Amino acid sequence: MLSVYLLRRNQQALLRTREALCTHAVAPQASWRCSGSSEQWRAALDALMREPPDLLVCDLRLLDGPVRALLQRLPRPLPRVLLLTPMVDDPELFATLASGAHGYCLERDPAALGKAVGGLLAQRACISPALSRQLLQAFGMPRSELHQAHCVAACHDHRPTDAGLSVAQQHLLSLFSHGLLDKEIAQRWQLGVDEIGRRVGELYAALHRRSERLSPLQPSAA
């Protein structure tokens, strides 16, 4: 049974999330349980360290500050972390993804949450043009030329770069940064949409490794 911990900014948001998971979750309601909930990360810290859930669904900001402060204190490996945000261009989103979150979901309709949870549990994620540009910048990589990134061969170029990503990953970020959708990239690369989502999940994992190399995270009981 999937255990889910909810961290939302207020009780109304908590209730909406519970209802959305009950109604639109990928698995039947009986296959998941809410292991706890809170509006403050400090109040949740002890419970999360004592009994880590399979999935942590949380806002970028809680009553007592940004949720990345919590992620930086939890021991590794983290549970799967899904961020809920009304805006994809929120500057806190990239910082929280770099701190260990595995994906995000825009709060546009309740059905989107179930789809995002299913994708996250299957190691898939989504990414926006703005986040793609931030990832390229974080790794110190320029955008690929579109004529290079468009071709089918681009998705098979797994040569490593000095920046820590493969050439194919650089091409993928470049296509997203130019505004292409996952379906459009899948069509150009002759891959399934799920495979594109899986590769995005790998990009976030690479971002986590980079963040931990630059600033090793020390578990804290604070």
N, C-alpha and C positions, 0 to 999 in steps of 0.2 A: 504494500500500500504506500502510495506517494505521500510523504509528509511535507506540508507547505506552511511556512511561517510568513505572516503578513505584517508589513511595516508601512502604515499609511498615515498621512498627516492629520486626519481627524476620523471620528467615528463614522461619519457619513461615507467617507471614502472606503473605510474598512467594510462596511455593510455592502456597498456596491461591488467591491471586489469578491467578497464571498458569494454574492448572488451570481455574478458573472461566471465564476468558476463552477458553481453548481449547475448553471444552465448551459454553458458553452464549453466546458472543459472537454478536451479530446477524449479522456477516459471517462467512464461512468462515474457518477458522484461517489459510489461506494468504493472506488479505487483510490481515493485520496482523502486525507484528513487534514484539518487545520491544527497544527501542533502549537500554535500560539499567535498572538497578535499584539501590537503596541503602536503608540503614536510617537514614541521616543526610542532612539537607538540605545541610549544608556540603560533604560529599563529592560531592554531585550538582551543585552550583552551576555549576562550570566546564563540565561536559558539557552541561548544559541551556542555557547561554548560547552555547556553541559550535555545538550542533546541537539547536535546539528541536524537541521532538516534536510530533506532532499532538494528542496527548492525554497529560495527566499525571494518573495515578491515585494518590492519596496519603491517608495517615492525617492526622488533625488534628494529632497530636503524634508526633514521631520521637524517636530516642535523644538528639539534641542540641537539642531544643526544638520549639516549634510550627511547623508548616509555613508559616504566614502570614509568618514571617520570611523564608522563601525567596521567596514570592510578591512581597513588597515589594522584593526586590532584582532580580528578573528584569525585563528590558526589556519594554515594551509594544509590540505587543499580546501578551498571554500566550497560550500554547497553551490548548486547552480543559482545564479543571481539574475533576476529579471527586473529591470528598471522600468517604472511607469512614469511617463512624462507627457505633458500636453504639447510640448514644443521640441522639435528635433534640433533646433539651433540653440538650445539652452547651453551656455558655456560649461555648466556643471556636468553635462552628460559625458563629454569626452573624458574629463578628469575622473569620473566614477567608473567608466569602462576601463580606464588605465589602472584603477585601483583593484580590479579583479572581477567586475561585473561581466556577465557573459552575453548580455543582449538587452534590448529595450523594446518597449511597446508604446505606441502612441495611444493616448486615451481618447479614441474617437468613437468607438462603439464596443459594447461588451463582447461581441463575438471575436474581436481582435485579440483579446486576452487569451482565450482558449487556443487560438492558432499559434500565438507567440509561445505559450507554454509547451505545446506539442513540438514546435520547432526547436526550442531550447533543449528539451529532453533528448532530442535526436541529434544534438550537437550542431544545430543550424542556427543562423542569426541573420538579421538584416542590417543594412548600413545606408546612410544617407550621403548625398554628394558632399555636404559639409564635413561629416565625420571622415569620409574618404580622404579629403584634402588634409585634414588634421593628422590622419595616420601617416600619409606620405611625408608630411612635414616632420612628424615625430621621428621617423626613421631616416630623415635627411635624403629623401628620394624625390627626383623630379617626376612629373607626369610623363608617361609614355606618349609617343605620337599615336594619334588615333589609328592611322593606317597600319601601325604595327600591332596595336592592342586588339584591333577588330578581327584579325585573321585567326583561323582555327588553330594554327600552330602555336599561337600565343598561350593558349591554355595548357599546353604540354611542355612549356619551357620551364623546367624545374631547376635550372641552374641557380645556385645560391649567389646572392650579391653581398658586397661588403657590409651592407646595411642590416643584414640579418633576415631579409625576406628573399623569396625566390623571384625570378624575373616574371613568372606567371602571376604571382601575387601583386607585383608592381603593376602589371597590365590590368589586373582585375580592379585594383583601386583606381587606376586611371580612368577606366570605363565608367565606374560609379561616379567619380568626381566630375565627369563630363555630363552627368545627369541621366545616363542610361539606367533602365530598370533591370531587375534580375531576369525577367522574362526575355528582354531584348538581348541581354548578354548570353543567356542560355541558348537562344536561337543562333546567335552569331558564332558561338563556340561549339555548337552542336552537343550540348550537355543538357542534363535535366535541371530544372529550376532548383530541386532539392540539393543537387551537387553544388550549385552556386552558393546556396545558403550554408552548406557545410564548409565551403572554402572561406566564407566570411567568418564563420565561427573560428576557423584556424587563424585568421588574421587577428581576432581579439586575443586568442591564446598567445600569439607572438607578441602582442602589445603587453600582456601581463608579464611575460618573461623579460621583456625589455625594462619594464618598470621595476621589477624586482632586482634586476642587475644594477640599475642606477641607484635605487634606494631600497635596500633589503628591508623587508617588513618584519618587525619584531612583534610577536604576540604579546599583548599586554592585558593585564587584569584591570586597568583603569576604567 
